[in-house]
Amino acid sequence: MHVLVTGGSGFLGSHLSKRLVEDTHDVICLDNFYTGDRKNVEHLLSFPNFESVRHDVTFPYYVEVDRIYNLACPASPVHYQANPVQTTKTSVHGAINMLGLAKRTGARILQASTSEVYGDPEVHPQTEDYWGRVNPIGIRACYDEGKRCAETLFFDYHRQNNVEIRVARIFNTYGPKMQPNDGRVVSNFIVQALKGQDITIYGDGNQTRSFCFVDDLIDGLIGFMELEENFPGPINLGNPTEFTILELAETVIRLTKSKSKVVFKVLPQDDPMQRKPNIELAQRKLGWEPKIQLEQGLIKTIKYFSKLDRLSG
Ligand SMILES: NC(=O)c1ccc[n+]([C@@H]2O[C@H](COP(=O)([O-])OP(=O)(O)OC[C@H]3O[C@@H](n4cnc5c(N)ncnc54)[C@H](O)[C@@H]3O)[C@@H](O)[C@H]2O)c1
């Protein structure tokens, strides 16, 4: 199959592209390199079935493909808040452009949506039928509302134009190739622990998160895309095992044998207190559930960051 991966040089996109290339699909990896890095896909450039294209999804792009994975969008608060207007544009104009392409080519299209569409939820764990609690004018809204609007566009193209869609709501995912400086909690803690710096916790550390290892997530995305039943979703993909942020910090310190201390800082605006997917729908429809436990995944991620650390001297 001919597959387009937008945001293909980012953290998730590069893992997905690698898997698709290994599965012998022809992969076009489209990225404007805003938060993505060429190095993430460097090892794929020698494959004849892989192509890297610099392009911004807020502008139309035409190519004949069978599948589109729409992942383009900065995912960490540091990056999506740096240029919030561009973030909303990427989600909304990007969705319109990619859905237009899917409509024209008849391609099936998957949207990398997010647990952020649930905002700061009153329902725990979050099920797909929960509509969420998002502050539409807060500093996270460019991302949350952009992704919500993208979901609306996906479902309207589906209803209005019969576009075959798949909407995946991705929960916190981590692993090798995350950027060391993008402020996401797992990479932050690992980098701080490896450097022996204080580990910064925002709030009292009792807020909970659930962390999915990237390999599990990619299995879920591909399984959903290739599901024979024409099921648009939305579907939650994430690891339902819940940890407090303090537990995560302590585990990272133990696994890195670091001497770092934990310090507490003020919680940023609209930071959700808890986030945990209900994945019964994914289990039922896709026969999918995460296999890699937090410690196992952290060990692989720490290995990746230690190598980076050594490389940067
Ligand atoms: N990693 C997670 O935990 C997580 C959770 C929920 C949702 N998601 C979603 O999955 C997708 C990938 O996330 P990630 O963690 O790999 O983030 P990332 O920042 O590493 O990757 C995003 C990629 O999109 C590219 N990009 C950004 N704006 C673009 C534009 N206008 N045109 C073309 N390319 C553009 C970036 O350069 C980058 O390569 C995002 O859409 C994100 O919202 C990720």
The ligand as an SDF file (V2000), in Angstrom:
LIG
                    3D

 44 48  0  0  0  0  0  0  0  0999 V2000
    3.0210   11.3670   22.3200 N   0  0  0  0  0  0  0  0  0  0  0  0
    1.8840   11.4270   22.9530 C   0  0  0  0  0  0  0  0  0  0  0  0
    1.8300   11.1130   24.1340 O   0  0  0  0  0  0  0  0  0  0  0  0
    0.6170   11.8590   22.2460 C   0  0  0  0  0  0  0  0  0  0  0  0
   -0.5670   11.8240   22.9790 C   0  0  0  0  0  0  0  0  0  0  0  0
   -1.7340   12.2140   22.3520 C   0  0  0  0  0  0  0  0  0  0  0  0
   -1.7320   12.5880   21.0310 C   0  0  0  0  0  0  0  0  0  0  0  0
   -0.5660   12.6070   20.3380 N   0  0  0  0  0  0  0  0  0  0  0  0
   -0.6210   13.0680   18.9530 C   0  0  0  0  0  0  0  0  0  0  0  0
    0.1850   12.2680   18.1290 O   0  0  0  0  0  0  0  0  0  0  0  0
    0.8080   13.0780   17.1280 C   0  0  0  0  0  0  0  0  0  0  0  0
    2.3120   12.8830   17.1630 C   0  0  0  0  0  0  0  0  0  0  0  0
    2.7890   13.2630   18.4410 O   0  0  0  0  0  0  0  0  0  0  0  0
    4.3110   13.1360   18.8550 P   0  0  0  0  0  0  0  0  0  0  0  0
    4.3440   12.7890   20.2910 O   0  0  0  0  0  0  0  0  0  0  0  0
    5.0160   12.2730   17.9060 O   0  0  0  0  0  0  0  0  0  0  0  0
    4.7770   14.6540   18.7290 O   0  0  0  0  0  0  0  0  0  0  0  0
    6.0020   15.3040   17.9170 P   0  0  0  0  0  0  0  0  0  0  0  0
    5.9940   16.7480   18.2340 O   0  0  0  0  0  0  0  0  0  0  0  0
    7.2400   14.5300   18.1790 O   0  0  0  0  0  0  0  0  0  0  0  0
    5.5760   15.0560   16.4060 O   0  0  0  0  0  0  0  0  0  0  0  0
    4.7560   15.9160   15.6840 C   0  0  0  0  0  0  0  0  0  0  0  0
    5.3310   16.0260   14.2950 C   0  0  0  0  0  0  0  0  0  0  0  0
    4.4950   16.8960   13.5040 O   0  0  0  0  0  0  0  0  0  0  0  0
    5.3310   17.7950   12.8020 C   0  0  0  0  0  0  0  0  0  0  0  0
    4.5410   19.0080   12.5170 N   0  0  0  0  0  0  0  0  0  0  0  0
    4.0870   19.9330   13.3850 C   0  0  0  0  0  0  0  0  0  0  0  0
    3.3910   20.8800   12.7410 N   0  0  0  0  0  0  0  0  0  0  0  0
    3.4000   20.5380   11.4290 C   0  0  0  0  0  0  0  0  0  0  0  0
    2.8540   21.1180   10.2600 C   0  0  0  0  0  0  0  0  0  0  0  0
    2.1510   22.2520   10.2990 N   0  0  0  0  0  0  0  0  0  0  0  0
    3.0850   20.4930    9.0730 N   0  0  0  0  0  0  0  0  0  0  0  0
    3.8050   19.3440    8.9980 C   0  0  0  0  0  0  0  0  0  0  0  0
    4.3430   18.7550   10.0810 N   0  0  0  0  0  0  0  0  0  0  0  0
    4.1410   19.3420   11.2800 C   0  0  0  0  0  0  0  0  0  0  0  0
    6.4940   18.0660   13.7220 C   0  0  0  0  0  0  0  0  0  0  0  0
    7.6290   18.6070   13.0690 O   0  0  0  0  0  0  0  0  0  0  0  0
    6.7320   16.6700   14.2920 C   0  0  0  0  0  0  0  0  0  0  0  0
    7.5950   15.9140   13.4760 O   0  0  0  0  0  0  0  0  0  0  0  0
    0.3810   14.5170   17.3940 C   0  0  0  0  0  0  0  0  0  0  0  0
   -0.6870   14.8400   16.5270 O   0  0  0  0  0  0  0  0  0  0  0  0
   -0.0780   14.4800   18.8150 C   0  0  0  0  0  0  0  0  0  0  0  0
   -1.0750   15.4420   19.0580 O   0  0  0  0  0  0  0  0  0  0  0  0
    0.6230   12.2620   20.9160 C   0  0  0  0  0  0  0  0  0  0  0  0
  1  2  1  0
  2  3  2  0
  2  4  1  0
  4  5  1  0
  4 44  2  0
  5  6  2  0
  6  7  1  0
  7  8  2  0
  8  9  1  0
  8 44  1  0
  9 10  1  0
  9 42  1  0
 10 11  1  0
 11 12  1  0
 11 40  1  0
 12 13  1  0
 13 14  1  0
 14 15  2  0
 14 16  1  0
 14 17  1  0
 17 18  1  0
 18 19  2  0
 18 20  1  0
 18 21  1  0
 21 22  1  0
 22 23  1  0
 23 24  1  0
 23 38  1  0
 24 25  1  0
 25 26  1  0
 25 36  1  0
 26 27  1  0
 26 35  1  0
 27 28  2  0
 28 29  1  0
 29 30  1  0
 29 35  2  0
 30 31  1  0
 30 32  2  0
 32 33  1  0
 33 34  2  0
 34 35  1  0
 36 37  1  0
 36 38  1  0
 38 39  1  0
 40 41  1  0
 40 42  1  0
 42 43  1  0
M  CHG  2   8   1  16  -1
M  END
$$$$
